[in-house]
Amino acid sequence: MSEPGHAVAGSRWYRTFLTGELIRASEFASTSGDILLRFLRGVGDPAITPTLLRGYAQRARDFKLEAVDGVGHWIVDQPPELVLERLGAFLQDI
């Protein structure tokens, strides 16, 4: 985000999601999939709350949620080595 233009582009992409894709999310509320799903959530994340994650386990064949202490919303920037470790383990399992 420190590179010229990256913060602006990121903000615009994020706002497009909020005003476009997220609004349509209710269309898919009753769907499920035969997918493996791993979710790392920072315990200090004020945006992705446990309430928002309810229902995933019932809609994915193999859903695992891991709450990470000492991390907020930008989990890939805060403990990148943990994210890479979990991604590597996930890819080994599939």
C-alpha angles and dihedrals in degrees: 000000000000093000117096111273096006096102092048092047092047092050093049092048091049093049091049088055092051094050098037122021098027092054089057093050093096089065088070099041095115098042127104135187142208094240140128110239128187121182126189111196127186110230088220094053108124093190105047101052128178088253091061091053096055114119099027093105090057093049102046127059093226115018121169124179122196120190112208119207120224094024132108135191099309096061096161090060098044104051102008091164090058092050091050091047092052092045091051092050091048093051091048090055097053 
